[in-house]
Amino acid sequence: MSLTTILLLLLLGLLAGLLSGSVGVGGGVIMVPLAIWFLGYNQHDAQGLSLAVLAVPVTFLAAYNYHKAGEGLDWRYA
C-alpha cells in the first residue's frame, strides 16, 4: 500500500468521524460515499471497508460495557 493511499484512508476516517459525530449518524453513512468518491472504490468494496472498520471496535466496546455493567456476559461466546 502506498503512502498516498494510507494518508487518504486516514483522512477518510477523520472526515467520517467528524461528520458523523457532528451530524449524529452512523459512520458508514459518511464513510461509504467518501470511499467511493475519493478512493475510487466500488460499492461492495466501500461497504466492506466500512463494515471492517466500524464493526470490530463497536463489538468489543459493547462486550466490555456489558461485562462492566454486570450483565452476565458469557465470554465463551463474545
N, C-alpha and C positions, 0 to 999 in steps of 0.2 A: 504494500500500500504506500502510495507516495505521500510526501509531506503535505502537499496541497489537499489531498483527499482527507487526511487526518484533520487538518485545520478546518476544512469545510464541515466535517462531521461535528467537531467541537462547537463551531459557530451555529450549526443547525440545532444542536442540543441546547445551547444557551438561548437562542431565539425561541425555541419551542417552550422552554421552561419559563422564560419571561412573559411571553404572550399568554400561555395557558394559565399561569398564576395570576396575571392581572385581569384576565377575562373570566376566569373561573370555569374553564372547560378542561377536559382531559387532554393530555399531551399529544395523543395520537391525532386529534383533530387538527392540530397545528403541524405536527411532525410529518405526516404523510404528504400533504401538499408541498411542504418545503423540500422534502427529499426528491419529489418528482421534478419540481422546478429547478432547484439549484444543483442537485447531484445527477440529474438525468435518469433516475431510477424509474422502472416501470411500476405499475400499480401494485403488483404482487410483491415485488422486492421492497417497495416502500412500506407496505403493511407488515411484512416480515421484520423489517428493521424496527419499526415502531413496537411491535409485539416483543421482540427480543430485548429492546432497551427498557421498556416500561414494565413488563410482566414480572420479570425476575426480582427487581428490588421491591416492588409492591407486595409480592407474595411473601418475601422474607420479613418485611416490616409488619405485615398483617399477622404472620405466625408469631413474631416476637411480642406484639401487642396483646394477642390472645393469651399467650403464656404469662406475660407480666400481669394481666388482669385476673389471672387465676381461673380462666375459663376451662381448664381441664384439657388442654391441647395434647393430643396423643402424638408425640414426636416421631413415632414409627411411621406415621402416615403423612407427616408435614413435609 
